């Protein structure tokens, strides 16, 4: 049995991370200067079979409510073109292009922001 240590077994390599690293400096490099507490909500993904039923909007409602309850005055996130359209309908604004994500070649992500 292995110990609870996070060290790999001798000779084993740790699995590469598939998660894109959060780079708050990317927002500063894009010229965002937001005052107060800023929420950076997690990514929202809805399976294709469950789309067009308002699920993404309900998930975004929960994220926004949680951010407000935590005292956030603004939120910032990276969004795919489809998510950006949904966010714009909810009052978010396009702040700048986001850096490329190698997991999604050719997708032009955007940095989006809103005030609460």
Residue pairs with C-beta under 8 A, 6 or more apart in sequence:
2 9
8 14
18 103
20 101
20 103
22 40
23 99
24 40
26 98
26 99
26 111
27 76
27 95
27 111
30 95
30 96
30 97
30 98
30 111
31 95
31 96
32 76
32 95
32 96
32 111
32 113
34 73
34 74
34 76
34 113
35 73
35 74
36 72
36 73
36 74
37 70
37 71
37 72
37 73
37 74
38 72
38 73
38 74
38 75
38 76
39 63
39 66
39 67
39 70
39 72
39 74
39 75
39 76
40 75
40 76
40 77
41 60
41 63
41 64
41 67
41 75
41 77
42 63
43 77
44 56
44 59
44 60
44 63
44 83
46 55
46 56
46 59
56 83
56 86
57 86
57 90
60 86
60 87
60 90
63 75
64 75
64 116
67 75
67 116
68 116
72 116
73 115
73 116
74 113
74 114
74 115
74 116
75 92
75 113
75 114
75 116
76 95
76 111
76 112
76 113
77 87
77 111
77 112
77 113
78 98
78 101
78 109
78 110
78 111
78 112
79 87
79 98
79 109
79 110
79 111
79 112
80 104
80 107
80 109
81 107
81 108
81 110
83 112
84 92
84 94
84 110
84 112
87 112
87 114
88 94
88 112
90 114
91 114
92 112
92 113
92 114
93 112
93 113
93 114
94 110
94 111
94 112
95 110
95 111
95 112
95 113
96 110
96 111
97 108
97 109
97 110
97 111
98 109
98 110
98 111
99 109
100 109
101 107
101 109
